Amino acid sequence: MRLLPKLGDPQSELLLLRSCMGIAKLFFGLRTCQPVHVKDAALFFDKGLREAIEELVVCGGLEVWGCIRL
């Protein structure tokens, strides 16, 4: 997910993020494993996904978004 901004095309970045990020595998793991065993993986995935979406939507992450809201 960290390499998506190197494409330079937000539409392609979003398409790849949605189709290739392995969310189906994560959901399968969440459905079939006890929460204690997937907690760290889920937190890691959530953090990476949030950072990628923030970079796409506000072109710079949360810091820029905080400045825009003020």
WOGI-V47348 format. One record per run of one state. SS is the DSSP state (H for helix, E for strand, - for the rest). FROM is the first residue (numbers start at 1). LEN is the number of residues. If there is no record, write none. Layout:
<<SS FROM LEN> <SS FROM LEN>>
//
This chain:
<<- 1 3> <H 4 4> <- 8 2> <H 10 11> <- 21 2> <H 23 10> <- 33 2> <H 35 24> <- 59 3> <H 62 8> <- 70 1>>
//
